[in-house]
Amino acid sequence: MGMSVTISSATDEDAENILKLQYLCYQREAELYGDYGIEPLTQTLAALRTELGDGCVLVARLGTEVVGSVRGTVDPDGTARIGKLIVHPRMQRHGLGGRLLGAIEARLAAEREAKRFRLFTGHRSEGNLRLYRRLGYERTGAEQVSRTLSQVTLEKSVVPLPTAQIPPLAATA
């Protein structure tokens, strides 16, 4: 028993599994805000495949099963936009979300010269807000998206690591 979770770059073959996991993970958010039309629940496989080609997408695997994922891109001004951090419900509360976030931050800083990280979540998503604050993110704004949802924006600056300290993507738990 005792399998370890590994984090690596997503491949095109992972797209369907990521989309299924995304659909599962965003059910709670949809229920929380009373909106099942949110983008993570309506995203197409073609749109996800485009993200795989255009950005940096990581997956967490338990054996061969995709149990987590996160995506990021870097704007020309050096702002890394991180999104769709998902962890299978049975794997939550074991540090995997923090590991995925740390891995995407390291990758975007090292390979795409990110200067700051930006992400967002809903105002009622207390677990997400706690995680992001614990990992050094600070609230920089909020925008009313609908009558039931305010989108909270959080940011933090990149703290450069010497190359030798950048964690390898295939690290095990």
Z-matrix of the N, CA and C atoms (Angstrom, degrees):
N
C 1 1.446
C 2 1.523 1 107.68
N 3 1.309 2 118.78 1 -143.08
C 4 1.463 3 123.56 2 172.72
C 5 1.514 4 115.32 3 57.11
N 6 1.325 5 119.17 4 41.45
C 7 1.463 6 121.15 5 177.19
C 8 1.521 7 110.31 6 -67.52
N 9 1.329 8 115.70 7 145.57
C 10 1.457 9 121.07 8 177.69
C 11 1.522 10 110.26 9 -99.48
N 12 1.314 11 114.93 10 149.47
C 13 1.452 12 121.21 11 175.32
C 14 1.525 13 107.86 12 -85.88
N 15 1.329 14 116.35 13 131.66
C 16 1.462 15 121.51 14 176.57
C 17 1.519 16 109.09 15 -114.22
N 18 1.319 17 115.79 16 150.85
C 19 1.462 18 122.12 17 177.55
C 20 1.517 19 107.54 18 -118.29
N 21 1.339 20 115.50 19 129.81
C 22 1.459 21 120.68 20 -179.05
C 23 1.525 22 109.74 21 -149.44
N 24 1.322 23 115.44 22 172.80
C 25 1.463 24 120.27 23 175.81
C 26 1.514 25 109.62 24 -66.56
N 27 1.314 26 115.91 25 140.92
C 28 1.463 27 120.67 26 176.10
C 29 1.520 28 109.05 27 -76.27
N 30 1.307 29 114.91 28 149.94
C 31 1.460 30 121.23 29 175.27
C 32 1.522 31 108.54 30 -116.18
N 33 1.312 32 115.53 31 169.39
C 34 1.460 33 120.26 32 178.51
C 35 1.534 34 110.89 33 -58.82
N 36 1.323 35 116.51 34 -31.43
C 37 1.468 36 120.70 35 179.25
C 38 1.532 37 111.81 36 -67.15
N 39 1.331 38 117.93 37 -19.07
C 40 1.470 39 122.06 38 179.55
C 41 1.517 40 113.07 39 -83.47
N 42 1.322 41 117.59 40 -12.25
C 43 1.471 42 121.60 41 -170.11
C 44 1.526 43 112.93 42 -54.33
N 45 1.321 44 118.64 43 -49.30
C 46 1.463 45 120.42 44 -177.47
C 47 1.528 46 111.30 45 -63.70
N 48 1.330 47 117.08 46 -41.21
C 49 1.463 48 120.18 47 179.55
C 50 1.522 49 111.83 48 -67.05
N 51 1.321 50 117.37 49 -37.49
C 52 1.469 51 120.76 50 176.98
C 53 1.529 52 109.24 51 -64.07
N 54 1.326 53 116.97 52 -45.28
C 55 1.460 54 120.65 53 -178.31
C 56 1.535 55 111.18 54 -63.01
N 57 1.321 56 117.65 55 -41.90
C 58 1.468 57 121.18 56 177.45
C 59 1.532 58 110.75 57 -63.02
N 60 1.329 59 116.53 58 -43.71
C 61 1.461 60 120.31 59 179.14
C 62 1.525 61 110.52 60 -65.73
N 63 1.313 62 116.89 61 -40.63
C 64 1.464 63 121.72 62 177.54
C 65 1.525 64 110.27 63 -58.76
N 66 1.324 65 116.06 64 -44.84
C 67 1.461 66 120.79 65 179.59
C 68 1.533 67 110.25 66 -60.91
N 69 1.310 68 117.31 67 -44.25
C 70 1.460 69 121.98 68 178.30
C 71 1.531 70 111.25 69 -62.59
N 72 1.316 71 116.38 70 -47.73
C 73 1.464 72 121.17 71 -174.08
C 74 1.526 73 113.39 72 -69.04
N 75 1.312 74 118.33 73 -31.33
C 76 1.465 75 120.48 74 -176.43
C 77 1.531 76 113.33 75 -87.74
N 78 1.332 77 118.13 76 0.09
C 79 1.458 78 120.05 77 176.25
C 80 1.520 79 111.14 78 -60.56
N 81 1.346 80 116.31 79 -42.62
C 82 1.467 81 120.41 80 -179.20
C 83 1.528 82 111.22 81 -63.80
N 84 1.328 83 116.73 82 -41.20
C 85 1.466 84 120.41 83 178.14
C 86 1.530 85 110.36 84 -63.39
N 87 1.321 86 116.34 85 -43.75
C 88 1.464 87 120.31 86 179.49
C 89 1.523 88 110.51 87 -60.88
N 90 1.326 89 116.70 88 -42.28
C 91 1.462 90 120.77 89 178.73
C 92 1.529 91 110.49 90 -65.61
N 93 1.323 92 116.40 91 -42.91
C 94 1.460 93 121.83 92 -178.50
C 95 1.530 94 111.93 93 -58.64
N 96 1.323 95 116.21 94 -37.32
C 97 1.468 96 120.49 95 -176.71
C 98 1.529 97 112.54 96 -104.19
N 99 1.327 98 117.33 97 0.17
C 100 1.456 99 120.02 98 179.40
C 101 1.512 100 113.03 99 63.53
N 102 1.336 101 117.19 100 36.08
C 103 1.454 102 121.07 101 -176.69
C 104 1.528 103 109.64 102 -142.98
N 105 1.326 104 116.30 103 102.23
C 106 1.463 105 120.64 104 179.35
C 107 1.528 106 112.03 105 -90.31
N 108 1.317 107 116.81 106 9.50
C 109 1.458 108 121.58 107 177.03
C 110 1.515 109 112.73 108 -100.94
N 111 1.332 110 117.16 109 14.68
C 112 1.468 111 119.68 110 -178.71
C 113 1.529 112 109.83 111 -65.81
N 114 1.315 113 115.74 112 151.17
C 115 1.468 114 121.89 113 -173.02
C 116 1.524 115 113.86 114 -54.66
N 117 1.335 116 120.64 115 -41.79
C 118 1.470 117 118.29 116 179.68
C 119 1.531 118 113.71 117 -61.60
N 120 1.325 119 117.49 118 -23.74
C 121 1.467 120 120.62 119 178.81
C 122 1.524 121 112.83 120 -90.92
N 123 1.317 122 117.30 121 -11.68
C 124 1.460 123 120.55 122 -178.78
C 125 1.531 124 112.29 123 -114.31
N 126 1.327 125 116.97 124 -3.60
C 127 1.463 126 120.21 125 -179.28
C 128 1.526 127 110.26 126 -61.34
N 129 1.314 128 116.04 127 139.46
C 130 1.462 129 121.12 128 179.03
C 131 1.521 130 110.53 129 -90.20
N 132 1.318 131 115.11 130 162.09
C 133 1.455 132 120.50 131 176.16
C 134 1.524 133 110.49 132 -62.83
N 135 1.321 134 117.21 133 -37.40
C 136 1.472 135 120.93 134 178.47
C 137 1.527 136 110.86 135 -62.62
N 138 1.335 137 117.04 136 -41.91
C 139 1.466 138 120.35 137 179.15
C 140 1.529 139 110.71 138 -65.76
N 141 1.322 140 117.15 139 -39.07
C 142 1.461 141 120.19 140 177.42
C 143 1.525 142 110.91 141 -65.33
N 144 1.314 143 117.15 142 -41.44
C 145 1.475 144 120.32 143 177.82
C 146 1.529 145 110.61 144 -61.29
N 147 1.332 146 117.51 145 -36.16
C 148 1.465 147 120.89 146 176.13
C 149 1.527 148 110.02 147 -63.19
N 150 1.348 149 117.09 148 -43.33
C 151 1.469 150 120.56 149 177.21
C 152 1.521 151 111.18 150 -61.27
N 153 1.319 152 117.06 151 -38.31
C 154 1.467 153 120.34 152 178.23
C 155 1.528 154 110.64 153 -60.51
N 156 1.334 155 116.43 154 -37.63
C 157 1.457 156 120.54 155 -179.19
C 158 1.514 157 114.19 156 -78.95
N 159 1.334 158 116.53 157 -31.31
C 160 1.461 159 120.66 158 -173.50
C 161 1.521 160 114.52 159 -92.79
N 162 1.316 161 117.66 160 -29.04
C 163 1.463 162 120.26 161 -173.05
C 164 1.510 163 112.10 162 -120.83
N 165 1.290 164 113.96 163 -162.62
C 166 1.457 165 122.74 164 177.07
C 167 1.528 166 106.65 165 -108.70
N 168 1.328 167 117.05 166 119.46
C 169 1.457 168 121.89 167 -178.82
C 170 1.524 169 107.58 168 -125.97
N 171 1.312 170 115.27 169 126.32
C 172 1.462 171 121.18 170 178.64
C 173 1.522 172 109.36 171 -113.69
N 174 1.327 173 115.46 172 151.77
C 175 1.456 174 121.23 173 174.47
C 176 1.521 175 109.17 174 -127.90
N 177 1.323 176 114.41 175 149.65
C 178 1.463 177 121.88 176 171.09
C 179 1.514 178 105.82 177 -106.82
N 180 1.328 179 116.14 178 133.73
C 181 1.459 180 121.08 179 -179.04
C 182 1.520 181 110.37 180 -122.96
N 183 1.303 182 114.19 181 140.43
C 184 1.455 183 122.28 182 169.36
C 185 1.520 184 104.04 183 -112.13
N 186 1.327 185 116.32 184 101.30
C 187 1.458 186 120.28 185 -168.34
C 188 1.513 187 107.75 186 67.04
N 189 1.327 188 117.22 187 -120.65
C 190 1.467 189 120.14 188 178.13
C 191 1.527 190 112.76 189 -100.80
N 192 1.338 191 117.28 190 -5.59
C 193 1.465 192 121.51 191 -177.79
C 194 1.531 193 111.27 192 -81.02
N 195 1.331 194 116.46 193 131.06
C 196 1.464 195 121.50 194 173.96
C 197 1.527 196 107.33 195 -78.12
N 198 1.351 197 116.47 196 116.47
C 199 1.466 198 121.20 197 -177.53
C 200 1.526 199 112.53 198 -115.79
N 201 1.324 200 116.99 199 1.01
C 202 1.459 201 120.38 200 178.15
C 203 1.511 202 110.01 201 -168.15
N 204 1.332 203 115.34 202 161.81
C 205 1.453 204 120.42 203 178.66
C 206 1.524 205 109.63 204 -163.08
N 207 1.325 206 115.74 205 159.55
C 208 1.468 207 122.64 206 175.53
C 209 1.526 208 107.10 207 -155.67
N 210 1.339 209 115.80 208 152.10
C 211 1.465 210 121.47 209 -178.49
C 212 1.513 211 110.57 210 -129.63
N 213 1.329 212 115.40 211 152.87
C 214 1.457 213 119.48 212 176.85
C 215 1.511 214 112.35 213 -157.57
N 216 1.320 215 114.48 214 151.95
C 217 1.460 216 122.70 215 174.09
C 218 1.523 217 106.73 216 -137.26
N 219 1.318 218 116.81 217 162.86
C 220 1.460 219 120.97 218 176.90
C 221 1.515 220 108.75 219 -125.00
N 222 1.343 221 115.54 220 126.63
C 223 1.454 222 122.28 221 177.86
C 224 1.528 223 109.62 222 -74.55
N 225 1.339 224 117.40 223 163.29
C 226 1.467 225 120.51 224 177.89
C 227 1.541 226 113.55 225 -57.01
N 228 1.345 227 117.42 226 -26.59
C 229 1.470 228 119.63 227 179.39
C 230 1.533 229 113.02 228 -82.71
N 231 1.337 230 117.24 229 1.64
C 232 1.458 231 120.57 230 178.34
C 233 1.517 232 115.04 231 91.87
N 234 1.332 233 117.44 232 7.57
C 235 1.466 234 120.40 233 178.28
C 236 1.525 235 109.29 234 -86.13
N 237 1.319 236 115.63 235 118.57
C 238 1.467 237 121.13 236 175.93
C 239 1.515 238 108.02 237 -86.65
N 240 1.308 239 115.76 238 125.78
C 241 1.466 240 121.77 239 177.45
C 242 1.525 241 107.32 240 -104.00
N 243 1.315 242 114.60 241 116.20
C 244 1.458 243 121.52 242 -176.49
C 245 1.522 244 108.25 243 -106.89
N 246 1.316 245 116.04 244 135.95
C 247 1.450 246 118.73 245 -178.27
C 248 1.514 247 113.70 246 -151.70
N 249 1.313 248 113.40 247 168.96
C 250 1.455 249 123.24 248 176.33
C 251 1.526 250 112.56 249 49.66
N 252 1.324 251 114.86 250 50.54
C 253 1.465 252 121.12 251 171.71
C 254 1.526 253 106.46 252 -76.11
N 255 1.327 254 116.65 253 112.95
C 256 1.464 255 121.09 254 -176.61
C 257 1.523 256 110.44 255 -130.03
N 258 1.319 257 115.13 256 142.64
C 259 1.462 258 122.21 257 176.45
C 260 1.534 259 106.81 258 -137.36
N 261 1.316 260 115.93 259 132.35
C 262 1.466 261 120.50 260 179.05
C 263 1.527 262 109.15 261 -51.70
N 264 1.334 263 118.25 262 136.04
C 265 1.469 264 120.31 263 -177.30
C 266 1.535 265 114.65 264 -51.42
N 267 1.319 266 118.26 265 -35.71
C 268 1.469 267 119.07 266 -179.25
C 269 1.531 268 112.57 267 -74.22
N 270 1.332 269 116.84 268 -13.39
C 271 1.469 270 121.47 269 -179.10
C 272 1.528 271 112.02 270 -103.14
N 273 1.328 272 117.64 271 -0.87
C 274 1.465 273 120.28 272 -177.94
C 275 1.523 274 111.04 273 -72.87
N 276 1.324 275 114.50 274 157.33
C 277 1.465 276 123.56 275 178.52
C 278 1.535 277 113.10 276 70.41
N 279 1.337 278 115.42 277 27.57
C 280 1.462 279 120.98 278 176.14
C 281 1.530 280 111.36 279 -125.73
N 282 1.328 281 117.14 280 12.61
C 283 1.459 282 120.87 281 177.20
C 284 1.517 283 115.71 282 88.73
N 285 1.317 284 117.74 283 0.95
C 286 1.456 285 120.09 284 -176.81
C 287 1.531 286 112.33 285 -67.92
N 288 1.327 287 117.72 286 -38.46
C 289 1.465 288 119.99 287 177.59
C 290 1.523 289 111.26 288 -60.62
N 291 1.322 290 116.79 289 -43.05
C 292 1.469 291 120.81 290 177.19
C 293 1.517 292 112.13 291 -64.28
N 294 1.328 293 116.49 292 -38.89
C 295 1.476 294 120.23 293 177.74
C 296 1.518 295 110.99 294 -64.65
N 297 1.328 296 116.87 295 -43.79
C 298 1.466 297 120.31 296 178.53
C 299 1.524 298 111.07 297 -63.00
N 300 1.328 299 115.97 298 -43.92
C 301 1.461 300 119.58 299 179.96
C 302 1.528 301 110.50 300 -63.15
N 303 1.326 302 117.29 301 -44.35
C 304 1.466 303 120.83 302 177.34
C 305 1.524 304 112.60 303 -61.22
N 306 1.327 305 116.43 304 -38.61
C 307 1.463 306 120.53 305 -179.48
C 308 1.524 307 111.60 306 -67.77
N 309 1.338 308 117.39 307 -41.72
C 310 1.469 309 119.28 308 -179.92
C 311 1.527 310 109.90 309 -70.00
N 312 1.326 311 117.14 310 -37.79
C 313 1.471 312 119.65 311 176.54
C 314 1.523 313 110.22 312 -60.23
N 315 1.321 314 117.87 313 -47.79
C 316 1.471 315 121.39 314 -179.16
C 317 1.520 316 110.68 315 -61.24
N 318 1.318 317 116.70 316 -43.45
C 319 1.460 318 120.98 317 -178.80
C 320 1.524 319 110.98 318 -64.84
N 321 1.341 320 117.68 319 -46.26
C 322 1.460 321 120.90 320 -177.54
C 323 1.528 322 111.59 321 -67.62
N 324 1.322 323 116.87 322 -35.13
C 325 1.469 324 119.86 323 178.24
C 326 1.531 325 111.03 324 -70.99
N 327 1.313 326 116.80 325 -44.37
C 328 1.468 327 120.92 326 -175.26
C 329 1.526 328 112.89 327 -74.77
N 330 1.318 329 116.94 328 -42.28
C 331 1.464 330 120.02 329 -171.92
C 332 1.524 331 114.63 330 -99.81
N 333 1.331 332 116.48 331 -21.83
C 334 1.471 333 118.61 332 -174.87
C 335 1.524 334 112.19 333 -125.42
N 336 1.332 335 116.20 334 10.73
C 337 1.464 336 123.49 335 173.35
C 338 1.521 337 114.01 336 56.91
N 339 1.312 338 116.93 337 41.88
C 340 1.462 339 120.83 338 176.04
C 341 1.520 340 110.05 339 -64.98
N 342 1.331 341 116.16 340 141.85
C 343 1.469 342 122.35 341 178.14
C 344 1.527 343 111.54 342 -108.12
N 345 1.321 344 115.23 343 -24.98
C 346 1.470 345 120.56 344 178.46
C 347 1.525 346 107.54 345 -150.64
N 348 1.324 347 114.12 346 155.98
C 349 1.459 348 120.58 347 178.84
C 350 1.518 349 108.60 348 -112.74
N 351 1.328 350 116.57 349 138.86
C 352 1.462 351 122.21 350 178.36
C 353 1.534 352 107.98 351 -133.86
N 354 1.321 353 114.51 352 136.75
C 355 1.457 354 120.38 353 174.97
C 356 1.508 355 108.03 354 -146.98
N 357 1.319 356 116.18 355 171.98
C 358 1.462 357 119.68 356 179.44
C 359 1.515 358 109.70 357 -144.74
N 360 1.322 359 113.47 358 160.57
C 361 1.459 360 121.56 359 175.68
C 362 1.519 361 107.89 360 -155.70
N 363 1.312 362 115.94 361 168.44
C 364 1.454 363 120.80 362 177.97
C 365 1.518 364 112.15 363 -74.95
N 366 1.312 365 116.83 364 152.91
C 367 1.464 366 122.25 365 -175.49
C 368 1.530 367 112.82 366 -65.86
N 369 1.330 368 118.28 367 -22.23
C 370 1.472 369 121.05 368 179.27
C 371 1.530 370 112.99 369 -94.37
N 372 1.301 371 117.57 370 -1.52
C 373 1.467 372 122.14 371 -175.97
C 374 1.525 373 109.86 372 -85.04
N 375 1.332 374 115.30 373 70.68
C 376 1.469 375 121.46 374 -172.95
C 377 1.521 376 113.54 375 -59.34
N 378 1.325 377 117.87 376 -39.72
C 379 1.468 378 119.71 377 178.69
C 380 1.512 379 111.68 378 -61.15
N 381 1.327 380 116.86 379 -43.32
C 382 1.464 381 121.22 380 177.97
C 383 1.526 382 110.34 381 -63.49
N 384 1.327 383 116.39 382 -47.07
C 385 1.470 384 120.28 383 -179.24
C 386 1.526 385 111.37 384 -59.95
N 387 1.340 386 116.98 385 -41.96
C 388 1.476 387 120.55 386 177.94
C 389 1.523 388 111.34 387 -61.58
N 390 1.342 389 116.41 388 -46.23
C 391 1.464 390 120.75 389 179.68
C 392 1.519 391 110.63 390 -59.18
N 393 1.306 392 117.18 391 -48.96
C 394 1.463 393 120.72 392 -176.48
C 395 1.531 394 111.24 393 -64.59
N 396 1.323 395 117.64 394 -41.48
C 397 1.474 396 120.12 395 177.45
C 398 1.525 397 110.28 396 -63.20
N 399 1.318 398 117.10 397 -43.65
C 400 1.466 399 121.46 398 -179.50
C 401 1.528 400 110.95 399 -60.98
N 402 1.332 401 116.94 400 -30.57
C 403 1.458 402 121.00 401 -179.00
C 404 1.531 403 113.01 402 -93.05
N 405 1.337 404 116.38 403 13.50
C 406 1.462 405 120.35 404 171.89
C 407 1.507 406 116.65 405 96.92
N 408 1.304 407 118.33 406 4.12
C 409 1.461 408 120.63 407 178.71
C 410 1.525 409 109.99 408 -81.22
N 411 1.339 410 114.87 409 143.72
C 412 1.460 411 121.27 410 177.94
C 413 1.522 412 109.37 411 -122.37
N 414 1.304 413 114.65 412 143.47
C 415 1.465 414 120.44 413 179.16
C 416 1.524 415 109.42 414 -66.29
N 417 1.331 416 115.98 415 130.73
C 418 1.466 417 120.45 416 179.27
C 419 1.518 418 112.23 417 -119.51
N 420 1.335 419 116.79 418 -6.70
C 421 1.456 420 118.71 419 179.19
C 422 1.508 421 111.81 420 173.31
N 423 1.323 422 113.78 421 173.44
C 424 1.469 423 121.03 422 175.87
C 425 1.514 424 107.69 423 -150.28
N 426 1.313 425 115.40 424 146.38
C 427 1.460 426 121.19 425 179.94
C 428 1.521 427 108.64 426 -134.54
N 429 1.326 428 116.48 427 131.05
C 430 1.457 429 121.62 428 176.61
C 431 1.523 430 107.86 429 -73.37
N 432 1.332 431 117.22 430 113.92
C 433 1.460 432 122.38 431 -177.91
C 434 1.524 433 111.00 432 -92.94
N 435 1.317 434 116.01 433 -38.26
C 436 1.461 435 121.52 434 177.37
C 437 1.525 436 107.29 435 -149.86
N 438 1.313 437 116.47 436 -178.81
C 439 1.468 438 117.41 437 -179.01
C 440 1.521 439 112.32 438 -66.52
N 441 1.332 440 117.50 439 -20.00
C 442 1.474 441 120.04 440 -178.66
C 443 1.523 442 113.84 441 -109.72
N 444 1.335 443 118.25 442 -5.07
C 445 1.458 444 120.41 443 -173.74
C 446 1.516 445 112.95 444 -132.94
N 447 1.328 446 114.72 445 125.81
C 448 1.463 447 122.10 446 166.25
C 449 1.516 448 106.81 447 -109.93
N 450 1.310 449 115.79 448 130.51
C 451 1.458 450 121.55 449 178.84
C 452 1.524 451 108.84 450 -91.70
N 453 1.326 452 116.83 451 119.83
C 454 1.462 453 122.87 452 -179.47
C 455 1.530 454 108.44 453 -94.91
N 456 1.330 455 116.62 454 127.28
C 457 1.457 456 122.29 455 178.03
C 458 1.516 457 108.62 456 -99.96
N 459 1.339 458 116.16 457 134.86
C 460 1.464 459 122.05 458 179.01
C 461 1.520 460 108.51 459 -129.86
N 462 1.344 461 115.78 460 147.36
C 463 1.464 462 120.83 461 -178.93
C 464 1.509 463 110.74 462 -141.71
N 465 1.331 464 113.95 463 160.41
C 466 1.457 465 121.29 464 167.88
C 467 1.516 466 107.95 465 -153.92
N 468 1.316 467 115.40 466 153.95
C 469 1.462 468 120.85 467 178.73
C 470 1.516 469 110.08 468 -81.89
N 471 1.318 470 114.95 469 154.63
C 472 1.455 471 120.66 470 175.99
C 473 1.517 472 108.93 471 -73.91
N 474 1.309 473 115.97 472 131.74
C 475 1.459 474 121.75 473 172.11
C 476 1.520 475 105.06 474 -104.16
N 477 1.349 476 116.88 475 107.50
C 478 1.463 477 118.62 476 -175.12
C 479 1.528 478 112.07 477 -62.59
N 480 1.324 479 115.26 478 137.78
C 481 1.461 480 121.97 479 174.84
C 482 1.514 481 108.25 480 -108.93
N 483 1.316 482 117.12 481 142.83
C 484 1.461 483 117.34 482 170.49
C 485 1.527 484 108.28 483 -59.12
N 486 1.308 485 117.81 484 146.08
C 487 1.461 486 122.13 485 -175.86
C 488 1.513 487 112.20 486 -51.57
N 489 1.308 488 118.11 487 -36.97
C 490 1.459 489 121.45 488 -178.15
C 491 1.539 490 111.86 489 -64.96
N 492 1.354 491 117.34 490 -19.72
C 493 1.456 492 119.92 491 -177.61
C 494 1.524 493 113.91 492 -96.66
N 495 1.324 494 117.87 493 -2.68
C 496 1.455 495 120.04 494 179.15
C 497 1.529 496 107.43 495 -71.44
N 498 1.342 497 116.41 496 121.61
C 499 1.468 498 118.51 497 -175.88
C 500 1.525 499 111.66 498 -66.48
N 501 1.316 500 116.55 499 139.69
C 502 1.469 501 118.86 500 176.90
C 503 1.520 502 110.09 501 -68.82
N 504 1.320 503 116.81 502 148.54
C 505 1.455 504 120.14 503 -177.50
C 506 1.517 505 112.76 504 -69.49
N 507 1.284 506 118.57 505 -29.60
C 508 1.461 507 120.52 506 -177.14
C 509 1.523 508 111.85 507 -90.01
N 510 1.340 509 117.54 508 24.02
C 511 1.451 510 121.27 509 179.65
C 512 1.516 511 110.06 510 -64.35
N 513 1.306 512 117.21 511 148.56
C 514 1.458 513 121.37 512 178.97
C 515 1.506 514 109.83 513 -105.15
N 516 1.327 515 115.07 514 159.48
C 517 1.470 516 120.75 515 -178.96
C 518 1.502 517 111.12 516 -73.80
